[in-house]
Amino acid sequence: MGRLVTISYEDQVRAHNYALGVVKQKRKYFNCSYENYFVGALGELAYGELTNQQVNFDVYTGVKGDGGIDFPDGTDVKTSTWQGDGVQLKVSRQSEKCKQYALCRVVDEVRAYGGPTKFELTKQIPVQVFGTISRKDFNKYKLKSHYDYDYVYADKLTGFDGTFDANYPVVTKEKTTH
């Protein structure tokens, strides 16, 4: 389920600069991770490309940020780095403005093969966009985690096409990642 989008070096630099800006702003209020914001921005870039929407990389002041939506159509994009089966769309806080969630996964071939965990900006990064689920359906199907978030598995999403399945390896550049 989903489509594979390759994020260019130029867009990676945009995502990198955005993540640095958010971390600088949010560290005034709480501890946050650069990698989380960078990975999230890569997912937003992939979703934006598939849906022909511009990514808003404005850095907001204060704790709230973008208010829980990433795109004008009301979508909040969630991005995973999990390379195994059963990818989850995780939501820790719901926004009333959010109409639907989209699930993406950064396909990190280096990490999948046991290499270093740091992303490199010098290569193209493939991102798998699984699909979307309405907020109403998310609330209908969600499961509760012990770690203070709700989640659904990727098989509950409406996919963009049948090219990839969340429970099977993704093939890129003649290598298989899990």
C-alpha positions as CSV (number, residue, x, y, z in Angstrom):
1,M,0.0,0.0,0.0
2,G,1.3,3.4,-0.8
3,R,3.7,5.2,-3.1
4,L,7.4,5.8,-3.0
5,V,8.6,9.4,-3.3
6,T,12.3,10.4,-3.5
7,I,13.2,13.5,-1.6
8,S,15.8,15.6,-3.4
9,Y,18.9,17.0,-1.8
10,E,17.4,20.5,-2.1
11,D,14.3,19.5,-0.2
12,Q,16.4,17.7,2.4
13,V,18.2,20.9,3.1
14,R,14.8,22.7,3.5
15,A,13.7,20.0,5.9
16,H,17.0,20.2,7.8
17,N,16.8,24.0,8.2
18,Y,13.2,23.7,9.3
19,A,14.1,21.0,11.9
20,L,16.9,23.2,13.3
21,G,14.6,26.2,13.6
22,V,11.9,24.3,15.4
23,V,14.3,22.7,17.8
24,K,15.8,26.1,18.6
25,Q,12.3,27.6,19.2
26,K,10.8,24.7,21.2
27,R,13.8,24.0,23.4
28,K,12.7,27.1,25.3
29,Y,9.7,25.1,26.5
30,F,10.7,21.4,26.5
31,N,13.3,19.0,25.3
32,C,12.8,17.9,21.7
33,S,14.6,16.0,19.0
34,Y,16.1,17.3,15.8
35,E,15.7,13.9,14.1
36,N,11.9,13.8,14.9
37,Y,11.3,17.1,13.2
38,F,13.6,16.3,10.3
39,V,11.9,12.9,9.7
40,G,8.5,14.5,10.0
41,A,9.4,17.2,7.4
42,L,10.5,14.5,5.0
43,G,7.1,12.9,5.3
44,E,5.4,16.2,4.7
45,L,7.5,16.8,1.6
46,A,6.5,13.4,0.2
47,Y,2.8,13.8,1.0
48,G,2.8,17.3,-0.4
49,E,4.3,16.1,-3.7
50,L,1.7,13.4,-4.1
51,T,-1.2,15.7,-3.3
52,N,0.2,18.7,-5.1
53,Q,0.3,20.9,-1.9
54,Q,3.0,23.2,-0.7
55,V,4.7,22.3,2.6
56,N,4.6,25.1,5.1
57,F,8.0,25.3,6.8
58,D,7.2,28.3,8.9
59,V,8.6,28.0,12.4
60,Y,6.0,29.1,15.0
61,T,6.7,30.7,18.3
62,G,5.2,29.2,21.4
63,V,4.4,25.6,22.3
64,K,1.5,24.9,19.9
65,G,3.3,25.1,16.6
66,D,1.1,24.5,13.5
67,G,-2.0,23.6,15.6
68,G,-2.1,20.0,14.6
69,I,-2.5,20.3,10.8
70,D,0.2,20.3,8.3
71,F,-1.7,21.1,5.1
72,P,-4.7,23.3,4.0
73,D,-6.8,20.2,3.4
74,G,-6.7,19.5,7.1
75,T,-4.1,16.7,7.0
76,D,-1.7,16.0,9.8
77,V,1.2,13.9,8.5
78,K,2.8,11.3,10.7
79,T,6.1,9.8,9.6
80,S,7.7,6.6,10.9
81,T,11.3,5.3,10.7
82,W,10.2,1.7,11.6
83,Q,11.6,-0.6,8.9
84,G,9.7,-3.7,9.9
85,D,6.3,-5.1,9.4
86,G,3.2,-3.5,10.9
87,V,3.9,0.2,10.5
88,Q,1.8,2.3,13.0
89,L,0.3,5.7,12.6
90,K,0.8,7.2,16.1
91,V,-1.1,10.1,17.5
92,S,-0.3,11.5,21.0
93,R,-2.5,14.6,20.8
94,Q,-5.4,15.3,18.5
95,S,-6.3,18.7,17.1
96,E,-9.9,19.6,16.5
97,K,-8.7,21.2,13.2
98,C,-7.3,17.9,11.9
99,K,-9.6,16.3,9.3
100,Q,-7.4,13.3,8.5
101,Y,-4.0,11.7,9.1
102,A,-1.5,10.6,6.5
103,L,1.2,7.9,7.3
104,C,4.6,8.0,5.7
105,R,7.8,6.0,6.3
106,V,11.4,7.1,5.6
107,V,12.9,4.1,3.8
108,D,16.4,4.2,5.3
109,E,18.4,1.5,3.6
110,V,21.5,2.1,5.8
111,R,19.5,1.7,9.0
112,A,17.6,-1.3,7.7
113,Y,20.9,-3.1,7.0
114,G,22.3,-2.4,10.5
115,G,24.5,0.6,9.6
116,P,24.7,4.0,11.3
117,T,21.5,5.6,12.4
118,K,22.3,9.1,11.1
119,F,20.6,10.4,7.9
120,E,22.9,11.8,5.2
121,L,21.8,14.8,3.3
122,T,24.1,14.0,0.3
123,K,21.8,11.3,-1.1
124,Q,18.2,11.0,-2.2
125,I,16.0,9.7,0.5
126,P,13.0,7.5,-0.4
127,V,9.8,8.0,1.6
128,Q,6.9,5.6,1.4
129,V,3.5,7.3,1.6
130,F,1.0,4.7,2.8
131,G,-2.2,6.6,2.7
132,T,-4.7,8.5,4.8
133,I,-7.4,7.9,7.4
134,S,-10.1,10.3,8.6
135,R,-9.9,11.5,12.2
136,K,-13.3,9.9,12.7
137,D,-12.1,6.5,11.4
138,F,-8.9,6.8,13.4
139,N,-10.9,7.2,16.6
140,K,-13.1,4.3,15.6
141,Y,-10.1,1.9,15.0
142,K,-7.4,3.2,17.3
143,L,-5.6,1.1,19.8
144,K,-4.1,2.4,23.0
145,S,-0.4,2.1,23.6
146,H,1.3,1.9,27.0
147,Y,3.4,4.8,26.0
148,D,0.8,7.5,26.0
149,Y,-0.3,7.5,22.3
150,D,-3.1,6.0,20.2
151,Y,-2.3,4.2,17.0
152,V,-3.7,2.3,14.0
153,Y,-1.8,-0.1,11.7
154,A,-1.2,0.9,8.1
155,D,-3.8,-1.6,6.8
156,K,-6.6,0.7,8.1
157,L,-5.6,3.5,5.8
158,T,-7.0,4.4,2.4
159,G,-4.0,3.9,0.1
160,F,-2.8,6.0,-2.9
161,D,-2.4,2.8,-4.9
162,G,-1.6,-0.9,-4.5
163,T,2.1,-0.7,-5.3
164,F,3.5,-1.3,-1.8
165,D,2.2,-3.1,1.3
166,A,3.1,-2.0,4.8
167,N,3.6,-5.6,5.8
168,Y,6.1,-6.5,3.1
169,P,9.6,-5.3,2.2
170,V,10.0,-2.2,0.0
171,V,12.3,-2.7,-3.0
172,T,14.4,0.3,-3.9
173,K,17.5,0.3,-6.1
174,E,17.6,-3.5,-6.3
175,K,17.9,-3.8,-2.5
176,T,15.1,-4.9,-0.2
177,T,14.5,-3.1,3.0
178,H,12.3,-4.3,5.8
